[in-house]
Amino acid sequence: MSAPYRIPARIETERLVIRRYREDDAEALSEVASRNREHLLRYMVWAQYEPQTPAQRRLFIATVNADFDAGTDYTMGMFARPDGAYLGGTGFHVRTAPERLEIGYWLDAAREGEGLVTEAAAALTRVGLEFAGATLVSIAHAPTNTRSGAVPARLGFVRQDAPAEYTCHDSGQPVSPVDWQADAAVLASDPLSSFPRPSLFDADGTPLAWPDRS
Ligand SMILES: CC(C)(COP(=O)(O)OP(=O)(O)OC[C@H]1O[C@@H](n2cnc3c(N)ncnc32)[C@H](O)[C@@H]1OP(=O)(O)O)[C@@H](O)C(=O)NCCC(=O)NCCS
């Protein structure tokens, strides 16, 4: 299928709310992103521009939400349940050759090691393949980013022989990423099959029904 994909505005897992950003997230985003500048700098190019002003942050939120509406990129925030604490960023990039949704993520260093990103990636993989209309979901990372690569490996994604068709960054240098992919067969196998379907909601908060399993 071609983009735009059908991506819910809000996805709830056992410990997480993954949702579109709202303008009033600007303050929490600023606090967490600027506090994590050093943690993020090596692999997230945008971290070099931290800290940003509240006005820049509101512009970022408006821009990613316009992309979301246009179906060109689906940036979302990760928040803790039940207190709503902002934990980091995730969502889908739209990739081609082959057509797929690529999951991205970064996490507040204070919350590493709890399996939160693995839980988010499992939910997003199911959303991508069972709800959004993608036939492939991928995760890519710089070769040295073993902590990032451990997420798709833990979920049973298949490491590809060929690298992704674009470059990512490692300490400011462009590098060829390692690419992992999951399709319906991977989703139906352990460990992904043991993650429950997350709850889905549209922008008004109305629950969205999962398609019947065929
Ligand atoms: C990459 C990144 C998101 C990974 O975060 P993470 O905390 O290691 O990933 P998870 O939240 O899935 O946690 C996994 C860890 O929790 C442990 N864990 C605890 N409970 C768990 C559970 N229920 N399920 C899975 N793992 C669990 C795992 O054993 C693992 O620990 P280990 O690294 O000691 O083996 C984070 O390091 C980060 O933000 N890095 C900087 C930005 C970045 O590189 N982004 C990716 C760019 S491609």
The ligand as an SDF file (V2000), in Angstrom:
LIG
                    3D

 48 50  0  0  0  0  0  0  0  0999 V2000
   18.2400    3.0600   22.0750 C   0  0  0  0  0  0  0  0  0  0  0  0
   17.4450    3.2390   23.3570 C   0  0  0  0  0  0  0  0  0  0  0  0
   16.0650    3.8110   23.0390 C   0  0  0  0  0  0  0  0  0  0  0  0
   17.3150    1.8700   24.0370 C   0  0  0  0  0  0  0  0  0  0  0  0
   16.7690    2.0270   25.3370 O   0  0  0  0  0  0  0  0  0  0  0  0
   16.7070    0.7410   26.3280 P   0  0  0  0  0  0  0  0  0  0  0  0
   16.2270    1.2430   27.6340 O   0  0  0  0  0  0  0  0  0  0  0  0
   17.9670   -0.0230   26.2510 O   0  0  0  0  0  0  0  0  0  0  0  0
   15.5830   -0.1660   25.6600 O   0  0  0  0  0  0  0  0  0  0  0  0
   14.3220   -0.7620   26.4260 P   0  0  0  0  0  0  0  0  0  0  0  0
   13.5570    0.3540   27.0480 O   0  0  0  0  0  0  0  0  0  0  0  0
   13.6110   -1.6500   25.4910 O   0  0  0  0  0  0  0  0  0  0  0  0
   14.9830   -1.5930   27.6180 O   0  0  0  0  0  0  0  0  0  0  0  0
   15.7380   -2.7630   27.3640 C   0  0  0  0  0  0  0  0  0  0  0  0
   16.5290   -3.0710   28.6160 C   0  0  0  0  0  0  0  0  0  0  0  0
   15.6100   -3.2370   29.6920 O   0  0  0  0  0  0  0  0  0  0  0  0
   15.6940   -4.5980   30.1950 C   0  0  0  0  0  0  0  0  0  0  0  0
   14.3170   -4.9650   30.5140 N   0  0  0  0  0  0  0  0  0  0  0  0
   13.7750   -4.8580   31.7560 C   0  0  0  0  0  0  0  0  0  0  0  0
   12.4870   -5.2180   31.7200 N   0  0  0  0  0  0  0  0  0  0  0  0
   12.2010   -5.5330   30.4300 C   0  0  0  0  0  0  0  0  0  0  0  0
   11.0360   -5.9740   29.7760 C   0  0  0  0  0  0  0  0  0  0  0  0
    9.8730   -6.1460   30.4220 N   0  0  0  0  0  0  0  0  0  0  0  0
   11.0960   -6.1990   28.4230 N   0  0  0  0  0  0  0  0  0  0  0  0
   12.2280   -6.0150   27.7540 C   0  0  0  0  0  0  0  0  0  0  0  0
   13.3880   -5.6250   28.3270 N   0  0  0  0  0  0  0  0  0  0  0  0
   13.3630   -5.3680   29.6660 C   0  0  0  0  0  0  0  0  0  0  0  0
   16.3560   -5.3650   29.0900 C   0  0  0  0  0  0  0  0  0  0  0  0
   17.0200   -6.5040   29.5970 O   0  0  0  0  0  0  0  0  0  0  0  0
   17.3280   -4.3440   28.5590 C   0  0  0  0  0  0  0  0  0  0  0  0
   18.3840   -4.1900   29.4820 O   0  0  0  0  0  0  0  0  0  0  0  0
   19.9190   -4.4130   29.0480 P   0  0  0  0  0  0  0  0  0  0  0  0
   20.2340   -3.3310   28.0690 O   0  0  0  0  0  0  0  0  0  0  0  0
   20.6310   -4.2810   30.3290 O   0  0  0  0  0  0  0  0  0  0  0  0
   19.9350   -5.7700   28.4180 O   0  0  0  0  0  0  0  0  0  0  0  0
   18.1460    4.2240   24.3400 C   0  0  0  0  0  0  0  0  0  0  0  0
   19.3980    3.7010   24.6980 O   0  0  0  0  0  0  0  0  0  0  0  0
   18.3580    5.6120   23.7340 C   0  0  0  0  0  0  0  0  0  0  0  0
   17.4720    6.4750   23.8060 O   0  0  0  0  0  0  0  0  0  0  0  0
   19.5750    5.8450   23.1570 N   0  0  0  0  0  0  0  0  0  0  0  0
   19.9060    7.1530   22.5860 C   0  0  0  0  0  0  0  0  0  0  0  0
   19.0860    7.4860   21.3470 C   0  0  0  0  0  0  0  0  0  0  0  0
   19.2150    6.4060   20.2930 C   0  0  0  0  0  0  0  0  0  0  0  0
   20.2880    5.8740   20.0820 O   0  0  0  0  0  0  0  0  0  0  0  0
   18.0770    6.1280   19.6200 N   0  0  0  0  0  0  0  0  0  0  0  0
   18.0380    5.1050   18.5670 C   0  0  0  0  0  0  0  0  0  0  0  0
   18.5560    5.6390   17.2850 C   0  0  0  0  0  0  0  0  0  0  0  0
   18.5520    4.3780   16.0340 S   0  0  0  0  0  0  0  0  0  0  0  0
  1  2  1  0
  2  3  1  0
  2  4  1  0
  2 36  1  0
  4  5  1  0
  5  6  1  0
  6  7  2  0
  6  8  1  0
  6  9  1  0
  9 10  1  0
 10 11  2  0
 10 12  1  0
 10 13  1  0
 13 14  1  0
 14 15  1  0
 15 16  1  0
 15 30  1  0
 16 17  1  0
 17 18  1  0
 17 28  1  0
 18 19  1  0
 18 27  1  0
 19 20  2  0
 20 21  1  0
 21 22  1  0
 21 27  2  0
 22 23  1  0
 22 24  2  0
 24 25  1  0
 25 26  2  0
 26 27  1  0
 28 29  1  0
 28 30  1  0
 30 31  1  0
 31 32  1  0
 32 33  2  0
 32 34  1  0
 32 35  1  0
 36 37  1  0
 36 38  1  0
 38 39  2  0
 38 40  1  0
 40 41  1  0
 41 42  1  0
 42 43  1  0
 43 44  2  0
 43 45  1  0
 45 46  1  0
 46 47  1  0
 47 48  1  0
M  END
$$$$
